[in-house]
Amino acid sequence: MNIREAVPKDNKELQELQAKCPQGTTLVVSTVNTPDFFARGKAYESYKVFVACEGQRIIGSAACALRDVIVAGKINQVGYVFQAFVSPDARRKGVASQLLQQREDYLSQQGAVLVYTLIIEGNLPSMQHVEKRGFNLHRTLVMPALVVRKEMNAPSMGRIRPVTSKDLATVAELLNETWQGFEFHESTSAEALAQFINRTPAYSSDNLLVLEDQGEILACLGFWDWSQIMRITVKALSLKMRMIGFFLTTTRILPEFLKPGDIMKQIMLTPIGFKDPLHLAVLVRYVNNQALLSGIQQIFCICERDHMLLRSMKGFIRVNTAMHLYVKLLQQNISLSDKPVFIDGIDM
Ligand SMILES: CC(C)(COP(=O)(O)OP(=O)(O)OC[C@H]1O[C@@H](n2cnc3c(N)ncnc32)[C@H](O)[C@@H]1OP(=O)(O)O)[C@@H](O)C(=O)NCCC(=O)NCCS
């Protein structure tokens, strides 16, 4: 087996392999980055995709990205490892372990002080895999999924509009204030926001909304329509999920629930900035109403389990999934604090 960097002509083979590697236990889904396998990585300023090959055949792949975030009160470069999958017929032979080693070596060479990853509740193979490689569970966060099912009343607290280049500095300031004191937060600026909007596939300034009142930006909310960059197909539902579905359909809250074969249309909220959750709630409701028109079924984000942004989601049917944040320190002079952490939606 050899490991090399993925190239654009691997696109189709990677998609075919990805389709054979569903994940999840509560909700088993197959995720295929389509039409461009590399689209998801492009949301990062710096990312790499590796492939493990046996002869000419790709048997596994994994990605990583570099970011400058706050760790232990200082800006540090960290690595994020994501999107690992190995062909079912090549599992338990150390392929994922070697792909992880490759990424750790690369990130280390680039100066990353630590590497982190996110693992959804119940994905025991992945948890055991990273624990064996020296990762520790740092925190368990929550990924709330809001069910998009009806138009929500959005109280009038100002004007909602897409961000303009003139707003970017104020929006950046609001984002930095919102997440001040959170570990893993990457301080932003007008320029960094503009670059994020430009480089992220299926994202434009129309995807970043602001709530403005009397010239003041009260909240901002970005949304990334995943259905434009990946196809997520339901493969199976756990008992917990089937029971939620049974409850929602028999009480007529939903006309129907997910079933195997369904294509899920989802949006991820990023970035999120506010001072008062009531202001954010107006934007969340506005996004829900837009999502409803384009057939989106769920809205996601990720945060600490008691974060006040959850208060902006009142009135929604919310299905919570636990998300484990695993961290491995790559340098000895670094330590993590107990402070709350910020995880950007693009990491999902
Ligand atoms: C998770 C995954 C990438 C592991 O790939 P792999 O090449 O089989 O992993 P490795 O052979 O390197 O296994 C390393 C260790 O992980 C753990 N592990 C891997 N698969 C496991 C399983 N099914 N059950 C329990 N532990 C498992 C073991 O500790 C294993 O060491 P061991 O074989 O010496 O006991 C693979 O199962 C996969 O593609 N799953 C579907 C996609 C997915 O869930 N991706 C991860 C998203 S976070």
The ligand as a MOL file (V3000), in Angstrom:
LIG
                    3D

  0  0  0     0  0            999 V3000
M  V30 BEGIN CTAB
M  V30 COUNTS 48 50 0 0 0
M  V30 BEGIN ATOM
M  V30 1 C -13.3400 4.0470 10.7940 0
M  V30 2 C -12.5570 3.4710 9.6080 0
M  V30 3 C -12.0000 4.6330 8.7890 0
M  V30 4 C -11.4120 2.6120 10.1530 0
M  V30 5 O -10.6340 2.1490 9.0580 0
M  V30 6 P -9.6260 0.8930 9.1630 0
M  V30 7 O -8.6330 0.9730 8.0670 0
M  V30 8 O -10.4240 -0.3480 9.2570 0
M  V30 9 O -8.9170 1.1570 10.5580 0
M  V30 10 P -7.5700 0.4660 11.0750 0
M  V30 11 O -7.3980 -0.8930 10.4670 0
M  V30 12 O -6.4420 1.4030 10.9290 0
M  V30 13 O -7.9410 0.2520 12.5970 0
M  V30 14 C -7.2610 0.9070 13.6510 0
M  V30 15 C -7.9770 0.6160 14.9540 0
M  V30 16 O -9.2690 1.2100 14.9600 0
M  V30 17 C -10.1770 0.4050 15.7230 0
M  V30 18 N -11.2280 -0.1200 14.8480 0
M  V30 19 C -11.2720 -0.0540 13.4810 0
M  V30 20 N -12.4330 -0.6300 13.0500 0
M  V30 21 C -13.0880 -1.0660 14.1510 0
M  V30 22 C -14.3380 -1.7100 14.3650 0
M  V30 23 N -15.1460 -2.0340 13.3380 0
M  V30 24 N -14.7250 -1.9640 15.6340 0
M  V30 25 C -13.9490 -1.6160 16.6660 0
M  V30 26 N -12.7350 -0.9970 16.5360 0
M  V30 27 C -12.3250 -0.7220 15.2970 0
M  V30 28 C -9.3400 -0.7370 16.2680 0
M  V30 29 O -8.8090 -0.3220 17.5130 0
M  V30 30 C -8.2710 -0.8470 15.2070 0
M  V30 31 O -7.1000 -1.4860 15.6740 0
M  V30 32 P -7.0400 -3.1230 15.6060 0
M  V30 33 O -7.5130 -3.5330 14.2430 0
M  V30 34 O -5.5880 -3.3930 15.8480 0
M  V30 35 O -7.9430 -3.6090 16.6970 0
M  V30 36 C -13.4800 2.5690 8.7280 0
M  V30 37 O -14.1580 1.6800 9.5640 0
M  V30 38 C -14.4990 3.3290 7.9150 0
M  V30 39 O -14.2260 3.7270 6.7800 0
M  V30 40 N -15.7140 3.5370 8.4570 0
M  V30 41 C -16.7940 4.2350 7.7320 0
M  V30 42 C -16.5350 5.7100 7.5910 0
M  V30 43 C -16.2980 6.3890 8.9280 0
M  V30 44 O -16.9610 6.1260 9.9130 0
M  V30 45 N -15.3170 7.2990 8.9430 0
M  V30 46 C -14.9070 8.0190 10.1280 0
M  V30 47 C -15.6980 9.2460 10.3460 0
M  V30 48 S -15.1910 10.0650 11.8280 0
M  V30 END ATOM
M  V30 BEGIN BOND
M  V30 1 1 1 2
M  V30 2 1 2 3
M  V30 3 1 2 4
M  V30 4 1 2 36
M  V30 5 1 4 5
M  V30 6 1 5 6
M  V30 7 2 6 7
M  V30 8 1 6 8
M  V30 9 1 6 9
M  V30 10 1 9 10
M  V30 11 2 10 11
M  V30 12 1 10 12
M  V30 13 1 10 13
M  V30 14 1 13 14
M  V30 15 1 14 15
M  V30 16 1 15 16
M  V30 17 1 15 30
M  V30 18 1 16 17
M  V30 19 1 17 18
M  V30 20 1 17 28
M  V30 21 1 18 19
M  V30 22 1 18 27
M  V30 23 2 19 20
M  V30 24 1 20 21
M  V30 25 1 21 22
M  V30 26 2 21 27
M  V30 27 1 22 23
M  V30 28 2 22 24
M  V30 29 1 24 25
M  V30 30 2 25 26
M  V30 31 1 26 27
M  V30 32 1 28 29
M  V30 33 1 28 30
M  V30 34 1 30 31
M  V30 35 1 31 32
M  V30 36 2 32 33
M  V30 37 1 32 34
M  V30 38 1 32 35
M  V30 39 1 36 37
M  V30 40 1 36 38
M  V30 41 2 38 39
M  V30 42 1 38 40
M  V30 43 1 40 41
M  V30 44 1 41 42
M  V30 45 1 42 43
M  V30 46 2 43 44
M  V30 47 1 43 45
M  V30 48 1 45 46
M  V30 49 1 46 47
M  V30 50 1 47 48
M  V30 END BOND
M  V30 END CTAB
M  END
